[in-house]
């Protein structure tokens, strides 16, 4: 639902069909903006009470005015595609579908369950304020919830999410529950859990090697690789492949660190800086589909062992060497941290 800023960094479905009146949206300028995505903007809709009873707010996902003016059919089709998918999904770790709302301009908006924020936004804030890696118990809860959602998608819904990243993991409260969102580029999986790669869109920074290599078919393990890179984000606090070279731990992996880019490079209009930035971007692109080394700026305590092990397993280069969502879920349930002692 969101994408990183310039620095790179379910509840059950309400019975919307039985509403007595259609949903009408006020002008977007009267709504609070929650975030942006590719060609879309997300607003907060505070709903007035009905029959004296308060109603929960909704998140409204709409095509941006620019995309609407440019008549970007791809964005409109993605919103309709996402609505078709979400209205069929019922799982506590999938964002809840509330309504599909047409507009006079012919564009559709989605009304979705409201969550506090995204994992990506939380990590950006921690990076900006130099708060360090996410606490292990919160990472564990995120991994457990996201894996439950992925297992449901891959085994019951037979869907490849297709764009797993921290900004598509919504968080309620203090990690009370995490939910997957943004199904606009999801693909159907066949009986072998495979999908045609020609329809895969995703986000390159989080894409699996078989996606980057444009293999004819991909399977549900492409989501697992991207999930592994979300685990990486909780430790590094930045998107994969964007850490400065000096901040990576070369001893953790045999990864070729020469392809890392310095994400702190500032754009300049000078010809020299343009060449350097073009080279840095080229190097970053060559890192897509690989396992980034973990940061060396801090030491990980024992409570991060399972987290790090799963990071390495999920980001294996070969699809068949990665665990399924069901296997990860079983691992997490068997290694759940002990509850904190009551005071």
matplotlib code that plots the C-alpha trace (Angstrom):
import matplotlib.pyplot as plt

x = [0.0, 3.0, 6.4, 9.6, 10.1, 12.9, 15.6, 14.7, 14.7, -8.7, -11.2, -14.0, -15.5, -18.5, -21.6, -21.3, -23.9, -26.6, -25.9, -29.0, -27.2, -24.3, -20.9, -20.3, -16.8, -16.2, -13.7, -10.2, -8.9, -11.2, -9.7, -6.5, -3.8, -2.3, 0.1, 1.0, 1.6, 2.3, -0.4, -2.6, -3.2, -4.7, -7.0, -8.6, -12.4, -14.0, -17.5, -20.3, -22.3, -25.3, -28.4, -26.4, -23.6, -20.0, -18.5, -14.8, -12.8, -11.9, -8.8, -9.8, -7.4, -8.0, -6.2, -4.2, -5.4, -2.3, -2.9, -6.5, -5.6, -3.2, -5.9, -3.5, -5.6, -3.1, -3.7, -7.5, -7.3, -5.2, -7.7, -10.5, -8.4, -7.6, -11.2, -12.1, -9.4, -10.0, -13.8, -13.0, -10.3, -11.3, -8.3, -7.3, -3.8, -5.2, -6.5, -10.3, -12.3, -15.1, -16.5, -15.7, -16.7, -17.2, -16.7, -18.3, -15.0, -15.3, -12.4, -12.9, -11.8, -11.4, -12.6, -10.4, -10.0, -8.1, -4.7, -2.4, 0.6, 2.8, 5.9, 7.9, 6.9, 7.8, 11.3, 11.8, 11.0, 13.4, 16.1, 15.5, 15.6, 18.5, 16.6, 18.3, 16.9, 13.3, 12.9, 13.1, 9.6, 8.0, 9.9, 8.8, 5.1, 5.4, 6.9, 4.3, 1.4, 2.8, 3.5, 0.0, -1.3, 1.1, 0.2, -3.5, -2.8, -0.6, -2.6, -6.3, -6.7, -4.0, -2.6, 0.9, 0.9, 3.5, 4.7, 5.7, 7.7, 7.6, 5.3, 2.7, 2.6, 0.1, 0.5, -2.3, -1.4, 1.9, 2.2, -1.1, -1.6, 0.0, -1.9, -0.9, -2.2, -1.9, -3.1, -3.3, -0.6, -1.4, -1.3, -3.3, -1.3, -2.0, -2.1, 1.7, 1.8, 3.2, 2.4, 3.4, 6.2, 5.1, 2.4, 4.7, 5.1, 6.4, 9.1, 12.6, 14.4, 12.4, 12.2, 13.5, 16.3, 14.0, 11.9, 14.9, 16.1, 12.7, 12.2, 9.0, 7.3, 7.7, 6.1, 5.0, 8.6, 9.0, 6.9, 9.1, 12.3, 10.6, 9.5, 13.1, 14.1, 11.3, 13.1, 16.3, 14.6, 13.7, 17.4, 18.9, 16.0, 16.4, 15.2, 17.5, 20.5, 20.6, 23.0, 26.3, 29.2, 31.0, 27.9, 27.7, 29.2, 31.3, 32.0, 28.3, 28.2, 30.2, 28.0, 29.9, 29.8, 31.2, 27.7, 26.3, 25.4, 25.8, 22.2, 23.4, 24.6, 22.9, 21.7, 23.5, 23.1, 26.8, 27.9, 30.4, 27.8, 25.3, 27.8, 28.5, 24.8, 24.1, 26.9, 25.6, 22.1, 23.5, 25.4, 22.2, 20.3, 22.9, 22.3, 18.6, 17.6, 20.5, 20.8, 22.2, 24.7, 23.5, 24.7, 27.7, 26.9, 25.5, 25.8, 22.7, 21.7, 20.5, 16.9, 17.5, 18.9, 15.6, 15.1, 18.5, 18.2, 14.9, 16.4, 19.1, 16.7, 14.1, 16.7, 18.3, 19.0, 17.2, 13.5, 13.5, 15.9, 13.5, 10.9, 7.2, 5.0, 3.6, 7.1, 8.1, 4.9, 5.6, 9.1, 7.9, 5.3, 7.9, 10.3, 8.0, 9.6, 8.6, 6.0, 7.3, 6.9, 4.0, 5.0]
y = [0.0, 2.2, 2.6, 3.9, 7.6, 9.3, 8.0, 4.4, 3.5, -9.2, -8.7, -10.5, -8.7, -6.5, -7.3, -4.3, -5.7, -5.1, -1.5, 0.6, 3.5, 3.5, 4.7, 8.3, 9.8, 13.5, 15.3, 13.9, 17.3, 16.9, 13.6, 12.9, 11.3, 8.1, 7.2, 6.8, 3.9, 3.4, 5.6, 5.5, 7.5, 6.2, 8.3, 8.0, 8.0, 8.7, 7.3, 8.9, 6.8, 4.9, 4.4, 5.8, 3.2, 4.2, 2.8, 2.0, 4.2, 2.9, 3.3, 4.5, 3.5, 5.7, 6.4, 9.7, 12.7, 12.5, 8.9, 9.7, 12.6, 10.5, 7.8, 5.2, 2.1, -0.2, 1.4, 1.3, -2.3, -3.1, -1.6, -3.6, -6.7, -6.1, -5.7, -9.0, -10.7, -9.2, -9.7, -13.5, -13.6, -14.1, -14.4, -12.4, -11.7, -10.3, -6.7, -6.7, -5.7, -3.3, -1.9, -1.1, 2.5, 3.8, 7.5, 9.9, 9.9, 6.2, 5.3, 2.9, 3.2, 0.5, 0.8, -1.3, -2.2, 0.6, -0.3, 2.1, 2.0, -0.2, -2.1, 0.0, 3.2, 1.9, 0.9, 4.3, 6.1, 3.9, 4.5, 8.3, 8.4, 6.0, 3.6, 0.5, -2.8, -3.9, -5.8, -9.5, -10.2, -7.8, -9.3, -12.7, -11.6, -10.1, -13.2, -15.4, -13.3, -12.8, -16.5, -17.3, -15.0, -16.5, -20.0, -19.2, -17.5, -20.3, -23.3, -22.2, -19.2, -20.5, -17.0, -15.6, -12.2, -11.0, -7.8, -8.8, -5.9, -4.1, -1.4, -4.1, -5.4, -3.4, -3.2, -2.7, -1.2, -2.4, -5.4, -6.8, -8.1, -7.8, -8.0, -8.3, -5.7, -4.6, -7.5, -5.5, -7.6, -11.0, -14.0, -17.3, -20.4, -23.7, -27.2, -27.2, -23.8, -22.2, -19.1, -17.6, -15.1, -12.9, -11.5, -10.8, -7.1, -6.9, -4.5, -5.3, -4.6, -7.4, -9.8, -13.4, -14.4, -16.4, -13.3, -11.1, -13.8, -13.9, -17.6, -18.8, -20.0, -19.1, -20.6, -19.6, -19.6, -16.2, -14.8, -16.6, -14.9, -11.5, -12.4, -13.1, -9.6, -8.2, -10.0, -8.3, -4.9, -5.4, -5.7, -3.2, -0.7, 0.0, -1.8, -4.5, -3.6, 0.0, 0.0, 1.8, -0.5, 0.2, -0.9, -4.5, -7.5, -9.3, -12.1, -13.1, -14.3, -14.9, -12.2, -9.9, -6.6, -4.8, -4.6, -2.8, 0.9, 3.8, 4.9, 8.1, 9.5, 12.8, 13.6, 16.5, 18.3, 18.1, 15.7, 14.0, 13.3, 12.1, 9.5, 8.4, 8.1, 6.2, 3.8, 3.4, 2.6, 0.2, -1.6, -1.7, -3.2, -5.9, -6.9, -7.5, -11.1, -11.7, -12.1, -8.9, -9.3, -8.3, -5.0, -5.2, -2.1, -4.2, -7.7, -9.9, -11.6, -15.2, -14.1, -13.2, -16.7, -18.1, -14.8, -14.9, -18.6, -18.0, -15.0, -17.2, -20.1, -17.9, -16.1, -19.2, -18.7, -21.8, -21.9, -25.6, -24.8, -22.3, -23.5, -23.3, -20.9, -23.9, -25.1, -21.7, -21.5, -24.8, -23.7, -20.4, -22.2, -24.6, -21.9, -19.3, -17.1, -17.7, -15.2, -12.5, -13.4, -11.6, -9.0]
z = [0.0, 0.5, -1.0, 0.6, 0.7, -1.3, 1.1, 0.2, 2.8, 9.7, 11.0, 9.2, 6.2, 7.0, 5.1, 2.8, 0.4, 3.0, 3.7, 3.3, 1.5, -0.9, 0.3, -0.7, -0.3, 0.5, -1.7, -1.2, 0.0, 3.1, 4.0, 5.9, 3.7, 5.2, 2.5, -1.2, -3.5, -7.2, -8.8, -5.6, -2.5, 0.8, 2.9, 6.3, 6.3, 9.7, 9.6, 11.5, 14.0, 12.8, 15.0, 17.9, 17.5, 16.7, 13.5, 12.9, 10.4, 7.0, 4.8, 1.3, -1.5, -4.6, -7.8, -7.7, -9.7, -11.8, -12.8, -13.4, -15.6, -17.5, -17.9, -16.5, -17.2, -15.4, -12.0, -12.4, -13.4, -10.4, -8.0, -9.6, -9.5, -5.9, -5.0, -6.8, -4.8, -1.4, -1.3, -1.5, 1.2, 4.9, 7.2, 10.3, 8.8, 5.5, 5.5, 5.6, 2.5, 3.3, -0.1, -3.7, -4.4, -7.9, -8.7, -11.2, -13.1, -13.6, -11.3, -8.4, -4.8, -2.2, 1.4, 3.6, 7.3, 9.0, 10.6, 12.5, 10.2, 8.1, 9.1, 6.6, 8.2, 11.7, 10.4, 8.7, 11.9, 13.8, 11.2, 11.3, 15.1, 15.3, 17.6, 16.3, 15.1, 16.0, 19.2, 18.7, 20.2, 17.7, 14.8, 15.9, 16.1, 12.6, 11.2, 12.8, 11.5, 8.0, 7.7, 8.7, 6.0, 3.4, 4.3, 3.8, 0.5, -0.9, 0.3, 0.5, -1.7, -4.2, -4.7, -5.0, -3.3, -5.7, -3.8, -0.3, 1.4, 4.7, 3.4, 2.5, 6.1, 8.2, 11.9, 14.5, 17.9, 19.4, 17.1, 18.4, 14.9, 11.5, 8.2, 4.5, 2.1, -1.5, -3.7, -6.9, -8.6, -7.1, -9.4, -9.3, -8.4, -10.2, -8.6, -8.5, -6.7, -9.8, -11.7, -15.0, -14.4, -17.3, -15.1, -12.1, -11.3, -7.7, -6.5, -7.7, -4.4, -2.8, -5.8, -5.9, -8.2, -10.5, -10.9, -11.8, -14.2, -15.9, -15.6, -17.4, -14.2, -10.6, -7.5, -4.1, -2.9, -4.7, -1.8, 0.7, -0.7, -0.4, 3.1, 4.0, 2.8, 5.1, 8.0, 6.8, 7.0, 10.6, 11.4, 9.0, 9.1, 5.4, 2.2, 0.9, -1.2, 0.1, 3.0, 2.5, 1.8, 5.2, 7.1, 5.9, 7.6, 5.0, 7.4, 7.5, 3.9, 0.7, -0.9, -3.3, -1.5, -4.4, -5.8, -2.7, -3.2, -0.9, -0.3, 1.2, -2.2, -2.8, -6.3, -8.0, -11.3, -12.0, -14.7, -12.4, -9.7, -12.4, -13.6, -10.1, -9.3, -12.5, -11.6, -8.1, -9.4, -11.9, -9.1, -7.0, -9.8, -10.2, -6.6, -7.1, -6.4, -4.0, -0.3, 1.3, 4.1, 7.6, 9.1, 11.4, 13.4, 16.3, 17.8, 17.9, 21.1, 21.4, 21.1, 17.5, 16.5, 15.1, 13.2, 11.6, 10.7, 9.0, 7.1, 5.6, 4.9, 3.2, 1.0, -0.5, -4.2, -5.3, -4.9, -3.8, -1.0, 0.7, 3.2, 2.5, 4.6, 6.4, 7.4, 8.6, 10.6, 12.3, 13.1, 14.7, 16.7, 18.0, 18.9, 20.3, 22.9, 26.5, 27.8, 30.0, 33.8, 35.5, 38.0]

ax = plt.figure().add_subplot(projection="3d")
ax.plot(x, y, z, "-o")
ax.set_aspect("equal")
plt.show()
